[in-house]
Amino acid sequence: MEFVNTFIKAAFIENLVLSYFLGMCSFLAVSKSVKTAFGLGLAVIFVLAITMPINWLISTYLLSEEGLFGMDLTFLRFILFIAVIASMVQLVEMVVEKYSPSLYSALGIFLPLITVNCAILGGSLFMISRELTLSNSVAFGLGGGFGWFLAIVALAAIREKMRYSNVPPALRGLGMAFILTGLMGIAFMSLMGIDPAAFVK
Amino acid sequence: MAETAVQEKEPIIQFGKKERKLLTDPLNDNNPITVQVLGICSALAVTSLVYPSLVMAIAVTLVTAFSNLFTSMIRNYIPKQVRMIVQLVIIAALVTVVELILKYYNYPIYKQLSVYIGLIITNCIVMGRLEAFAMANKPWRSFLDGLGNGLGYGAILVIVGIIREIFGKGTLFAGSPIELKIIGPNAEYLVNTTESVLFGWYSNNNLMVLPAAAMFIIGILIWIQRSYNTKLVDVS
């Protein structure tokens, strides 16, 4: 139950992109069409769900004082985490290139840039600061990725419709995307009152 | 003697028109946040108060400037396939240094910024400038470019921070040694001295404290900027 709890919390109540602003760069830049947003969202779910448990193992068994080296190595955290993330992204890139070349070319530079998608590293850092357990970190990774996926697909859908609206020229594109994201953030805040524990029972 | 010899084969450090442009360009025409859309991630969440945004701005400026400098120094020795890892290691090392310094000198603000200090690593502006500029330019130029971009980024951060703090909390620089109360019934400065309470009726706008407000403010900043700087307008 704890697992479902954390999943719901990470996906809806503490949505990574809409309440913490993580992963904003690609969120705003790749949300022009639903199709590419969908692909990027799936890639983010995958990378987030894989890297969180790996980083959990690293920080528990290698970097902590009770770990393999018997000393406090937490200052190496950033470098190791980012190395794990970079190699996972490399893996995803190879898989996507092999099985879906059209998606690969549509995502372009933003596929390798998942490495520097703040949502991924941010997920791992939140995991550390909230002291999650291993199974909870998997749930947090899956839920956070799912929330990110939902948000980017929703924004892409709105922006596709937005093309037919009469927006002032100076606000067109980026400016409008910012304001839309703000509105979506407020809409997501209405989920904040939900208590997942009561919901799951 | 030595000085003239250095002069002849182009000094390493010079400051002419081109260099000045590197510094001023990111402030408006090529602003990291409002034009390049880089580095929004780790920034917006810290802008509900001015003081943390100022600290964040300084930290990011230092990291962009020095990572640009170091990457540019070794740019000819980095194999192309592993350049991302090399760049990330440089950035991560610098961010670790910044984190440790901040933890030592100002623990409360370190606590307040929490994961967002670590997230400077994945701040797209650092990586973006390394890829776009430092990999192709000499160290001094790259350093200036990093400095300029950090400043352009910091400027937006501080503007958003000021707006959000004044209207959301009625204060300025809360948490720092020079906290000012600007607006509202308890204000002490500017228009609101005890004799003339001009804005005493004002009560804090809680929307401004929410992260969503930062999105609105930046959206409106982009709107204002593009109205004056029409060459930036999106044509599509």
Interface residues (C-beta under 8 A of the other chain):
Chain A: S19 Y20 F21 L22 G23 M24 C25 L28 A29 F75 R77 F78 I79 I82 A83 A86 P112 L113 T115 V116 N117 C118 A119 I120 L121 G122 L125 F126 S129 P168 P169 A170 L171 R172 G173 L174 G175 M176 A177 F178 I179 T181 G182 L183 G185 I186 M189
Chain B: T34 V37 L38 G39 I40 C41 S42 A43 L44 A45 M84 I85 L88 V89 A92 A93 V95 T96 E99 L100 S114 V115 G118 L119 I121 T122 N123 C124 M127 L210 P211 A212 A213 A214 M215 F216 I218 G219 I220 I222 W223 I224 R226 S227 T230 V233 D234 S236
